[in-house]
Amino acid sequence: QVQLVESGGGLVQPGGSLKLSCAASGFTFSSYAMSWYRQAPGKEREFVASVSSGGRTNYADSVKGRFTISRDNARNTLYLQMNDLKSEDTAVYYCKAPYDWGQGTQVTVSS
């Protein structure tokens, strides 16, 4: 079955960086678009970034220029490089395959 396991979250100060990873298994990773979403306390889950099977990327306006999504098809792994983090980036970050979600990883931006 499909498994998506996120890692790399943690506590970081404003202006800092984190890199999230999502290890995927149970499907042909290279054939599908992959995405990152996030959910802050008391808010709905929202789109962050996506990458197509061919490498085309798309970003939410709130993260454009600060976050970079990438994929390594040889390693079946999705990444999210997050720079210049802000307190409003605090959320649980989820990896999404077409029909499945990971369990999420907490990112907290605070001084």
Phi and psi restraints in degrees (value plus and minus 20) as a CYANA .aco file:
   2 VAL   PHI     -89.5   -49.5
   2 VAL   PSI     112.7   152.7
   3 GLN   PHI    -150.2  -110.2
   3 GLN   PSI     114.8   154.8
   4 LEU   PHI    -150.0  -110.0
   4 LEU   PSI      97.4   137.4
   5 VAL   PHI    -142.1  -102.1
   5 VAL   PSI      90.8   130.8
   6 GLU   PHI    -106.4   -66.4
   6 GLU   PSI     132.3   172.3
   7 SER   PHI    -174.2  -134.2
   7 SER   PSI     147.7   187.7
   8 GLY   PHI      83.7   123.7
   8 GLY   PSI     -25.1    14.9
   9 GLY   PHI     -91.6   -51.6
   9 GLY   PSI     152.2   192.2
  10 GLY   PHI     143.4   183.4
  10 GLY   PSI    -186.2  -146.2
  11 LEU   PHI    -120.6   -80.6
  11 LEU   PSI     110.0   150.0
  12 VAL   PHI    -161.5  -121.5
  12 VAL   PSI     130.3   170.3
  13 GLN   PHI     -98.3   -58.3
  13 GLN   PSI     135.3   175.3
  14 PRO   PHI     -74.0   -34.0
  14 PRO   PSI     117.0   157.0
  15 GLY   PHI      69.8   109.8
  15 GLY   PSI     -29.0    11.0
  16 GLY   PHI    -102.9   -62.9
  16 GLY   PSI    -196.0  -156.0
  17 SER   PHI    -151.6  -111.6
  17 SER   PSI     131.9   171.9
  18 LEU   PHI    -164.6  -124.6
  18 LEU   PSI     133.0   173.0
  19 LYS   PHI    -144.8  -104.8
  19 LYS   PSI      98.3   138.3
  20 LEU   PHI    -111.7   -71.7
  20 LEU   PSI     127.9   167.9
  21 SER   PHI    -146.2  -106.2
  21 SER   PSI     132.2   172.2
  22 CYS   PHI    -156.4  -116.4
  22 CYS   PSI      90.0   130.0
  23 ALA   PHI    -107.8   -67.8
  23 ALA   PSI     103.3   143.3
  24 ALA   PHI    -130.8   -90.8
  24 ALA   PSI     125.9   165.9
  25 SER   PHI    -174.1  -134.1
  25 SER   PSI     143.1   183.1
  26 GLY   PHI      71.0   111.0
  26 GLY   PSI     -17.7    22.3
  27 PHE   PHI    -176.1  -136.1
  27 PHE   PSI     149.9   189.9
  28 THR   PHI    -102.1   -62.1
  28 THR   PSI      68.6   108.6
  29 PHE   PHI     -71.4   -31.4
  29 PHE   PSI     -65.2   -25.2
  30 SER   PHI     -85.1   -45.1
  30 SER   PSI     -37.2     2.8
  31 SER   PHI    -109.2   -69.2
  31 SER   PSI     -27.1    12.9
  32 TYR   PHI    -144.2  -104.2
  32 TYR   PSI     127.1   167.1
  33 ALA   PHI     -86.8   -46.8
  33 ALA   PSI     127.0   167.0
  34 MET   PHI    -149.2  -109.2
  34 MET   PSI     133.9   173.9
  35 SER   PHI    -161.0  -121.0
  35 SER   PSI     140.9   180.9
  36 TRP   PHI    -136.8   -96.8
  36 TRP   PSI     117.0   157.0
  37 TYR   PHI    -146.7  -106.7
  37 TYR   PSI     146.3   186.3
  38 ARG   PHI    -165.4  -125.4
  38 ARG   PSI     135.7   175.7
  39 GLN   PHI    -158.6  -118.6
  39 GLN   PSI      96.0   136.0
  40 ALA   PHI    -107.8   -67.8
  40 ALA   PSI     137.5   177.5
  41 PRO   PHI     -75.8   -35.8
  41 PRO   PSI     109.3   149.3
  42 GLY   PHI      56.8    96.8
  42 GLY   PSI     -14.7    25.3
  43 LYS   PHI    -141.7  -101.7
  43 LYS   PSI     143.7   183.7
  44 GLU   PHI     -97.8   -57.8
  44 GLU   PSI     136.3   176.3
  45 ARG   PHI     -85.3   -45.3
  45 ARG   PSI     117.6   157.6
  46 GLU   PHI    -151.2  -111.2
  46 GLU   PSI     131.9   171.9
  47 PHE   PHI     -88.2   -48.2
  47 PHE   PSI     119.2   159.2
  48 VAL   PHI    -133.8   -93.8
  48 VAL   PSI     -74.9   -34.9
  49 ALA   PHI    -182.8  -142.8
  49 ALA   PSI     136.7   176.7
  50 SER   PHI    -162.5  -122.5
  50 SER   PSI     137.6   177.6
  51 VAL   PHI    -157.6  -117.6
  51 VAL   PSI     110.2   150.2
  52 SER   PHI     -97.3   -57.3
  52 SER   PSI     152.9   192.9
  53 SER   PHI     -82.8   -42.8
  53 SER   PSI     -46.1    -6.1
  54 GLY   PHI    -112.3   -72.3
  54 GLY   PSI     -19.4    20.6
  55 GLY   PHI      78.3   118.3
  55 GLY   PSI     -18.7    21.3
  56 ARG   PHI     -93.0   -53.0
  56 ARG   PSI     114.5   154.5
  57 THR   PHI    -132.3   -92.3
  57 THR   PSI     136.7   176.7
  58 ASN   PHI    -166.6  -126.6
  58 ASN   PSI     122.3   162.3
  59 TYR   PHI    -153.5  -113.5
  59 TYR   PSI     129.2   169.2
  60 ALA   PHI     -87.1   -47.1
  60 ALA   PSI     126.7   166.7
  61 ASP   PHI     -77.6   -37.6
  61 ASP   PSI     -52.9   -12.9
  62 SER   PHI     -88.2   -48.2
  62 SER   PSI     -38.4     1.6
  63 VAL   PHI    -137.9   -97.9
  63 VAL   PSI     -25.3    14.7
  64 LYS   PHI     -79.6   -39.6
  64 LYS   PSI     112.0   152.0
  65 GLY   PHI      68.5   108.5
  65 GLY   PSI     -32.4     7.6
  66 ARG   PHI    -135.4   -95.4
  66 ARG   PSI     -53.4   -13.4
  67 PHE   PHI    -128.2   -88.2
  67 PHE   PSI     127.6   167.6
  68 THR   PHI    -152.7  -112.7
  68 THR   PSI     103.2   143.2
  69 ILE   PHI    -116.0   -76.0
  69 ILE   PSI     122.4   162.4
  70 SER   PHI    -171.7  -131.7
  70 SER   PSI     147.7   187.7
  71 ARG   PHI    -161.1  -121.1
  71 ARG   PSI     129.6   169.6
  72 ASP   PHI    -142.2  -102.2
  72 ASP   PSI      79.3   119.3
  73 ASN   PHI     -87.5   -47.5
  73 ASN   PSI     -47.1    -7.1
  74 ALA   PHI     -88.1   -48.1
  74 ALA   PSI     -49.9    -9.9
  75 ARG   PHI    -123.2   -83.2
  75 ARG   PSI     -18.8    21.2
  76 ASN   PHI      31.7    71.7
  76 ASN   PSI      25.8    65.8
  77 THR   PHI    -151.7  -111.7
  77 THR   PSI     116.9   156.9
  78 LEU   PHI    -126.9   -86.9
  78 LEU   PSI     124.1   164.1
  79 TYR   PHI    -147.1  -107.1
  79 TYR   PSI     136.9   176.9
  80 LEU   PHI    -160.3  -120.3
  80 LEU   PSI      87.3   127.3
  81 GLN   PHI    -106.9   -66.9
  81 GLN   PSI     102.9   142.9
  82 MET   PHI    -138.5   -98.5
  82 MET   PSI      97.0   137.0
  83 ASN   PHI    -136.2   -96.2
  83 ASN   PSI     142.1   182.1
  84 ASP   PHI      29.8    69.8
  84 ASP   PSI      30.7    70.7
  85 LEU   PHI     -87.2   -47.2
  85 LEU   PSI     125.7   165.7
  86 LYS   PHI    -142.1  -102.1
  86 LYS   PSI     140.9   180.9
  87 SER   PHI     -78.3   -38.3
  87 SER   PSI     -52.7   -12.7
  88 GLU   PHI     -93.0   -53.0
  88 GLU   PSI     -25.9    14.1
  89 ASP   PHI    -104.0   -64.0
  89 ASP   PSI     -26.6    13.4
  90 THR   PHI     -81.3   -41.3
  90 THR   PSI     103.8   143.8
  91 ALA   PHI    -197.6  -157.6
  91 ALA   PSI     150.7   190.7
  92 VAL   PHI    -109.7   -69.7
  92 VAL   PSI     107.9   147.9
  93 TYR   PHI    -122.8   -82.8
  93 TYR   PSI     111.6   151.6
  94 TYR   PHI    -139.1   -99.1
  94 TYR   PSI     118.8   158.8
  95 CYS   PHI    -110.1   -70.1
  95 CYS   PSI     118.1   158.1
  96 LYS   PHI    -150.7  -110.7
  96 LYS   PSI     105.4   145.4
  97 ALA   PHI    -111.1   -71.1
  97 ALA   PSI     157.1   197.1
  98 PRO   PHI     -71.5   -31.5
  98 PRO   PSI     -59.7   -19.7
  99 TYR   PHI    -146.6  -106.6
  99 TYR   PSI     -12.6    27.4
 100 ASP   PHI    -157.9  -117.9
 100 ASP   PSI     135.5   175.5
 101 TRP   PHI    -143.5  -103.5
 101 TRP   PSI     128.7   168.7
 102 GLY   PHI     -98.5   -58.5
 102 GLY   PSI    -197.8  -157.8
 103 GLN   PHI    -106.5   -66.5
 103 GLN   PSI     -34.1     5.9
 104 GLY   PHI      74.9   114.9
 104 GLY   PSI     134.1   174.1
 105 THR   PHI    -156.2  -116.2
 105 THR   PSI     115.4   155.4
 106 GLN   PHI    -101.6   -61.6
 106 GLN   PSI     111.3   151.3
 107 VAL   PHI    -139.3   -99.3
 107 VAL   PSI     102.7   142.7
 108 THR   PHI    -142.6  -102.6
 108 THR   PSI     103.2   143.2
 109 VAL   PHI    -131.1   -91.1
 109 VAL   PSI      90.8   130.8
 110 SER   PHI    -179.1  -139.1
 110 SER   PSI     127.5   167.5
